[in-house]
Amino acid sequence: MGIIGWVVLGLIAGAIAKAVLPGRDPGGLIGTTVIGVAGAFVGGWLSATFLHRSVARQFFDGATWVSAVAGSLVLLIAYRLVFGNSRD
């Protein structure tokens, strides 16, 4: 999976994470993409480290998507804990 695949995966995973945890977070589309791409890396690392299941390098692999969304959720929760839940 190339860099464009990671960006698309991150955009979709970040959007799913924001849909699961709605709120008024700053960043818009770029913030969602950054959280999603970083979440994909975090999710892959968590999957390989704690579940002993490495993530495939294929775009349409279910484990890749689950780990990307889970990692995005972890990063979004951490972001909200550090910076607050909404823009005031």
C-alpha distances in whole Angstrom, upper triangle without the diagonal:
4,7,8,6,7,10,11,10,12,15,15,15,18,20,20,21,24,25,26,27,29,31,31,29,29,26,25,22,21,22,20,17,17,19,16,13,15,16,13,13,17,16,14,17,19,18,18,21,23,22,21,18,15,12,9,6,6,6,10,11,14,14,11,13,16,15,14,17,19,18,19,22,23,22,24,27,27,27,30,32,32,32,34,33,34,35,39
4,5,5,6,9,10,11,12,14,16,16,18,20,21,22,24,26,27,28,29,31,31,28,28,24,24,20,19,20,19,16,16,18,15,12,15,17,14,14,18,18,16,18,21,20,20,23,25,25,24,21,18,15,13,9,10,9,13,14,17,17,14,15,19,17,15,18,21,19,19,23,24,22,24,27,27,27,30,32,32,32,34,33,34,34,38
4,5,5,6,9,10,10,12,14,15,16,18,20,21,22,24,25,26,27,28,28,25,24,21,21,17,15,17,16,13,13,15,13,10,13,15,12,13,16,17,16,18,21,21,21,23,26,25,25,22,19,16,15,12,12,11,15,16,19,18,15,16,19,17,15,18,20,18,18,21,22,20,22,25,25,24,27,29,29,29,31,30,31,31,35
4,5,5,6,8,10,10,12,14,15,16,18,20,21,22,24,25,26,27,27,24,24,20,19,15,14,17,15,12,13,15,13,11,14,16,13,15,18,18,17,20,23,22,23,25,28,27,27,24,21,18,16,13,13,11,14,16,18,19,15,15,19,18,15,17,20,19,18,21,23,21,22,26,26,25,27,30,29,29,31,30,30,30,34
4,5,5,6,8,10,11,12,14,15,16,18,20,21,22,24,25,27,27,25,24,21,20,16,16,17,15,12,14,15,12,10,13,14,11,13,16,16,15,18,20,19,20,23,25,24,24,21,18,15,13,10,9,7,10,12,15,15,12,12,15,15,12,15,18,17,16,20,21,20,21,24,25,24,27,29,29,29,31,29,30,31,34
4,6,5,6,8,10,10,12,14,15,16,18,20,21,22,23,24,25,22,22,19,18,15,14,15,13,10,11,12,9,6,10,11,8,9,13,13,12,15,17,17,18,20,22,22,22,19,16,13,13,10,10,8,12,13,15,14,11,11,14,13,10,13,15,14,13,17,18,17,18,21,21,21,24,26,26,26,28,27,27,28,32
4,5,5,6,9,10,10,12,14,15,16,18,20,21,21,22,22,20,19,16,15,12,10,12,11,7,8,11,8,6,10,11,10,11,14,15,15,17,19,20,21,23,25,25,25,22,20,17,16,14,14,11,14,16,17,17,13,13,16,15,11,13,16,15,13,17,18,16,17,21,21,20,22,25,25,24,26,25,25,26,29
4,5,5,6,8,10,11,12,14,15,16,18,20,20,22,22,20,20,17,15,12,12,13,11,8,11,12,9,9,12,13,11,14,16,16,16,19,21,20,22,24,26,25,26,23,20,17,16,14,13,10,12,14,15,16,13,11,15,15,11,13,16,15,14,17,19,18,18,21,22,21,23,26,26,26,27,25,26,26,30
4,6,5,6,8,10,11,12,14,15,16,18,19,21,22,20,20,18,16,13,13,14,11,9,11,11,7,7,11,10,8,11,13,12,13,16,17,17,18,21,22,21,22,19,17,13,13,12,11,8,10,11,12,12,9,8,11,11,8,9,13,12,11,14,16,15,16,19,20,20,22,24,25,25,26,24,25,26,30
4,5,5,6,8,10,10,12,14,15,16,17,19,19,17,17,14,13,11,10,10,8,5,7,7,4,4,7,7,6,9,11,11,12,15,16,17,18,20,22,21,22,20,18,15,15,14,14,11,13,14,14,14,11,9,12,11,7,8,11,10,8,12,14,12,13,16,17,16,19,21,21,21,22,21,22,23,27
4,6,5,6,9,10,11,12,14,15,16,17,17,15,15,12,11,8,8,9,6,4,8,8,6,7,10,10,10,13,15,15,16,19,20,20,22,24,25,25,26,23,21,18,19,17,16,13,15,16,16,17,14,12,14,14,10,10,14,13,10,13,15,14,13,17,18,17,19,22,22,21,22,20,21,21,25
4,5,5,6,9,10,10,12,14,15,17,18,16,17,15,13,10,12,12,9,8,11,10,7,9,12,11,11,14,15,14,16,19,19,19,22,24,24,23,25,22,21,17,18,17,15,12,13,14,14,15,12,9,12,13,9,8,12,13,10,12,15,15,14,17,19,18,19,23,23,23,23,21,21,23,26
4,5,5,6,9,10,11,12,14,16,17,16,17,15,14,12,13,12,8,8,10,9,5,8,10,8,8,11,12,11,13,16,16,16,18,20,21,20,22,19,18,15,16,16,15,12,13,13,12,12,10,7,9,9,6,5,8,9,7,9,12,11,11,14,16,16,17,20,21,21,21,19,20,22,26
4,5,5,6,9,10,10,11,13,14,12,13,11,11,9,10,9,5,6,8,6,4,8,9,8,9,12,13,12,15,17,17,18,20,22,22,22,24,22,21,18,19,19,18,15,17,17,16,16,14,11,12,12,8,7,10,9,6,8,11,10,9,12,14,13,14,17,18,17,18,16,17,18,22
4,5,5,6,9,10,10,12,13,12,13,12,10,9,11,10,6,8,11,9,8,11,13,11,12,16,16,15,18,20,20,21,23,25,25,25,27,25,23,20,21,21,20,17,17,18,17,18,16,12,13,14,11,9,12,12,9,10,14,13,11,14,16,15,16,19,20,19,19,16,17,18,22
4,5,5,6,9,10,13,15,14,16,15,14,12,14,13,9,11,13,11,9,12,14,12,12,16,16,14,17,19,19,19,22,24,23,22,25,23,22,19,20,20,19,16,16,17,14,15,14,10,11,12,10,7,10,11,9,9,12,13,11,13,16,16,16,19,21,20,20,17,18,20,24
4,5,5,6,8,11,13,12,14,14,13,13,14,12,9,11,12,9,8,12,12,10,11,15,14,12,16,18,17,17,21,22,21,21,24,22,21,19,21,21,21,18,18,18,16,16,15,11,11,11,9,6,8,9,6,5,9,9,7,10,12,12,13,15,17,17,17,14,16,18,21
4,5,5,5,7,9,9,11,12,11,11,13,11,8,11,12,10,10,13,14,12,14,17,16,16,19,21,20,21,24,25,25,25,27,26,25,23,24,24,24,21,21,21,19,19,18,15,15,15,13,10,11,12,9,8,11,11,8,10,13,12,11,15,17,16,15,12,13,15,18
4,5,5,9,11,12,15,15,13,13,16,14,11,13,16,13,12,16,17,15,16,20,19,18,21,23,22,22,26,27,26,26,28,26,26,24,25,25,24,21,21,21,19,20,19,15,15,16,14,11,13,14,11,10,14,14,11,13,16,15,15,18,20,19,17,14,15,17,20
4,6,10,13,13,16,17,16,16,18,16,13,15,17,14,13,17,17,14,16,19,18,16,20,22,20,20,24,25,23,23,26,25,25,22,24,25,24,22,21,21,18,18,18,15,13,15,14,10,11,13,11,8,12,13,10,11,15,15,14,16,19,19,17,14,15,18,21
4,7,10,10,14,15,15,16,17,15,12,15,16,13,13,17,17,14,17,20,18,17,21,22,20,21,25,25,24,24,27,26,26,24,26,27,27,24,24,24,21,21,20,17,16,16,15,12,12,13,10,8,11,11,8,8,12,12,10,13,16,15,13,10,12,15,18
4,7,9,12,14,13,14,17,14,12,16,17,14,15,18,19,17,19,22,21,20,23,25,24,25,28,29,28,28,31,29,29,27,29,29,29,26,26,26,24,24,23,19,19,19,18,14,15,16,13,11,14,14,10,11,14,13,11,14,17,15,13,10,10,13,16
4,6,9,12,12,14,16,13,12,16,17,14,16,19,19,18,21,23,22,22,25,26,25,27,30,30,29,30,33,32,32,29,31,31,31,28,28,29,27,26,25,22,21,22,20,17,17,18,15,13,15,14,10,11,14,12,10,13,15,13,10,7,6,9,12
4,7,10,9,13,14,12,12,16,16,15,16,20,20,19,22,24,23,23,27,28,27,29,32,32,32,32,35,34,33,31,33,32,32,29,30,31,29,29,27,24,24,24,21,19,20,20,16,15,17,15,12,13,15,12,10,14,15,12,10,7,5,6,9
4,7,8,11,12,9,9,13,13,11,14,17,16,16,19,21,20,21,24,25,24,27,29,29,29,30,33,32,31,29,31,30,30,27,28,29,27,27,25,22,22,22,19,17,18,17,14,13,15,13,9,11,12,9,8,12,12,10,9,7,6,6,10
4,6,9,10,7,9,12,12,12,14,17,16,17,20,21,21,22,25,26,26,28,31,31,31,32,34,33,32,30,31,30,31,28,29,30,29,29,26,24,24,24,21,19,20,19,15,16,17,14,11,14,14,11,11,14,13,10,11,10,8,7,10
4,6,6,4,7,9,9,10,12,14,14,15,18,19,19,21,23,24,25,27,29,30,30,31,33,32,30,28,29,28,28,25,27,28,27,27,24,22,23,22,19,18,20,18,14,16,17,14,12,15,15,12,13,16,15,13,14,13,12,11,14
4,6,5,6,9,10,11,12,14,15,16,18,20,21,22,24,26,26,28,30,31,31,32,34,32,31,28,29,27,27,24,25,27,26,26,24,21,22,22,19,17,20,18,15,16,18,15,13,16,17,14,15,18,18,16,16,15,13,12,16
4,6,5,6,9,10,10,12,14,15,16,19,20,20,22,24,25,26,28,30,30,31,32,30,28,25,26,24,24,21,22,24,24,24,21,19,21,20,17,16,19,18,14,16,18,16,14,18,19,16,17,21,20,18,19,17,16,16,19
4,5,5,6,9,10,10,12,14,15,17,18,19,21,23,24,25,27,28,29,30,31,30,27,25,25,23,24,21,23,24,24,24,21,19,21,20,17,16,19,17,14,16,18,15,14,18,18,15,17,20,19,17,19,18,17,16,20
4,5,5,6,8,10,11,12,14,16,16,17,20,21,22,23,26,26,27,28,30,28,26,24,25,24,24,21,23,24,24,23,21,19,20,19,15,15,17,15,11,13,15,11,10,14,14,11,13,16,15,14,15,15,14,14,18
4,6,5,6,9,10,10,12,14,15,16,18,20,20,21,24,25,26,26,28,26,24,22,23,22,22,19,20,21,21,20,18,15,17,16,13,12,14,13,9,11,13,11,9,13,14,12,13,17,17,15,16,15,15,15,19
4,5,5,6,8,9,10,12,14,15,16,18,19,21,22,24,25,25,27,25,23,20,21,19,19,16,18,19,19,19,16,14,16,15,12,12,14,13,10,13,14,12,12,15,16,14,16,19,19,18,19,18,18,19,22
4,5,5,6,8,10,11,12,14,15,17,18,20,21,22,24,24,26,24,22,20,21,19,20,18,20,21,21,20,17,16,17,15,12,13,14,12,9,12,13,10,11,14,14,12,15,17,17,16,18,18,18,18,22
4,6,5,6,8,10,10,11,14,15,16,17,20,20,21,22,24,22,21,18,20,19,20,18,20,20,19,18,16,14,15,13,10,10,11,9,6,9,10,7,7,11,11,9,12,14,14,14,16,15,16,17,21
4,6,5,6,9,10,10,12,14,15,16,18,19,20,21,22,20,18,16,17,16,17,14,16,16,16,15,12,11,12,11,7,7,10,8,5,9,10,9,9,13,13,12,15,17,18,18,19,18,19,20,24
4,5,5,7,9,10,11,13,14,15,17,18,20,20,21,19,17,14,16,14,15,13,16,16,16,15,12,11,13,11,8,10,12,9,8,12,12,10,12,15,15,14,17,20,19,19,21,21,22,23,26
4,5,5,6,8,10,11,12,14,15,16,18,19,20,19,17,15,17,16,17,16,18,18,18,16,13,13,14,11,8,10,11,8,7,11,10,8,10,13,12,12,15,17,17,17,19,19,21,22,25
4,5,5,6,8,10,10,12,14,15,16,16,18,17,15,13,16,15,17,15,17,16,15,14,11,11,11,8,6,7,7,4,4,7,7,6,9,11,11,12,14,16,16,17,19,18,20,22,25
4,5,5,6,9,10,10,12,14,15,15,16,14,12,10,12,12,13,12,14,13,13,11,8,8,9,6,4,7,8,6,7,10,10,10,12,15,15,15,18,20,20,21,22,22,24,25,29
4,5,5,6,9,10,11,12,14,15,15,14,12,10,12,12,14,14,16,15,15,13,10,11,12,8,7,10,10,7,9,12,11,11,14,16,15,16,19,20,20,21,23,23,25,27,30
4,5,5,6,8,10,10,12,13,14,14,12,11,14,15,17,16,18,17,16,13,11,12,12,8,8,10,9,5,8,10,8,8,12,13,12,14,17,17,17,19,21,21,24,25,29
4,5,5,6,9,10,10,11,12,11,10,9,12,13,15,15,16,14,13,10,8,9,8,4,5,7,6,4,7,9,8,10,12,14,14,15,18,19,20,21,23,22,24,27,30
4,5,5,6,8,10,10,10,9,7,6,9,10,13,13,15,12,12,9,7,10,9,6,7,10,9,8,11,13,12,13,16,17,17,19,21,22,23,25,26,26,28,30,33
4,5,5,6,8,10,10,10,8,9,12,13,16,17,18,16,16,12,11,13,13,9,10,13,11,9,12,14,12,13,16,17,16,18,21,21,22,24,26,26,28,30,34
4,6,5,6,7,9,9,9,10,14,15,18,18,19,17,16,12,12,13,11,8,10,12,9,8,12,13,10,12,15,16,15,18,20,20,21,23,24,24,27,30,33
4,6,6,5,6,6,6,7,11,13,15,16,17,14,13,9,10,12,10,7,10,12,10,9,13,14,13,15,18,18,18,21,23,23,24,26,27,27,30,32,35
4,6,6,5,5,5,7,11,13,16,17,18,15,15,11,11,14,13,10,13,15,13,12,16,17,16,17,20,21,20,23,25,25,26,28,30,30,33,35,38
4,6,6,8,8,11,14,17,19,21,22,19,18,14,15,17,15,12,15,17,14,13,17,18,15,17,20,20,19,22,25,24,25,27,29,29,32,34,37
4,6,8,10,12,16,19,21,22,23,19,18,14,15,17,15,12,15,16,13,13,17,17,15,17,20,19,19,22,24,23,24,27,28,28,32,34,37
4,5,8,11,14,17,19,20,20,17,15,12,13,15,13,11,14,16,13,14,17,17,16,19,21,21,21,24,26,25,27,29,30,30,33,36,39
4,6,10,13,16,18,20,20,17,16,12,14,17,15,13,16,18,16,16,19,20,19,21,24,24,24,26,28,28,29,32,33,33,36,38,41
4,6,9,13,14,16,17,13,13,9,11,14,12,10,14,16,14,15,18,19,18,20,23,24,24,26,28,28,30,32,33,32,35,37,41
4,6,9,12,14,15,12,12,9,9,13,12,10,12,15,15,14,17,19,18,20,23,24,23,26,28,28,29,31,33,32,35,37,40
4,7,9,10,11,8,9,6,6,9,10,8,10,13,13,13,15,17,17,18,21,22,23,24,27,28,28,30,31,31,33,35,38
4,5,8,9,7,9,7,6,10,12,11,12,15,16,15,18,20,20,21,23,25,26,27,29,31,31,33,34,33,35,37,40
4,7,9,8,11,10,8,11,13,12,12,16,17,16,18,21,21,21,24,26,26,27,30,31,31,33,34,33,35,36,40
4,6,6,9,10,8,10,13,13,13,15,17,17,18,21,22,23,24,27,27,28,30,32,33,34,35,34,35,36,40
4,6,9,10,7,8,12,12,11,13,16,16,17,19,21,21,22,25,26,26,28,31,31,32,33,31,32,34,37
4,6,9,8,8,11,12,12,14,16,17,18,20,22,22,23,26,27,28,30,32,33,33,34,32,33,35,39
4,6,5,7,9,10,11,13,15,16,17,19,20,21,23,25,26,27,29,31,32,33,33,32,33,35,39
4,5,5,6,9,10,11,12,14,15,17,18,20,21,23,24,26,27,29,30,31,32,30,31,34,37
4,5,5,6,8,10,10,12,14,15,16,18,20,21,22,24,26,27,28,30,30,29,31,33,37
4,6,5,6,9,10,10,12,14,15,16,18,20,21,22,24,26,27,28,29,27,29,31,35
4,5,5,6,8,10,10,12,14,15,16,18,20,21,22,24,26,26,27,25,27,29,32
4,5,5,6,8,10,11,12,14,15,16,18,20,21,23,24,25,26,24,26,28,32
4,6,5,6,8,10,10,12,14,15,16,18,20,21,22,24,24,23,26,28,31
4,6,5,6,9,10,11,12,14,15,16,18,20,21,22,23,22,23,25,29
4,5,5,6,9,10,10,12,14,15,16,18,20,21,21,19,21,23,27
4,5,5,6,9,10,11,12,14,15,17,18,20,20,19,21,24,27
4,5,5,6,9,10,11,12,14,15,17,18,19,18,21,23,26
4,5,5,6,9,10,10,12,14,15,16,17,16,18,20,23
4,5,5,6,8,10,11,12,14,15,15,14,16,19,22
4,6,5,6,9,10,11,12,14,15,14,17,20,23
4,5,5,6,9,10,10,12,13,13,15,17,21
4,5,5,6,9,10,10,11,10,12,14,18
4,5,5,6,9,10,10,9,12,15,18
4,5,5,6,9,10,10,13,16,18
4,5,5,6,7,8,11,13,15
4,5,5,5,5,8,11,13
4,6,6,7,11,13,15
4,6,9,11,13,15
4,7,8,9,11
4,6,8,9
4,7,9
4,6
4
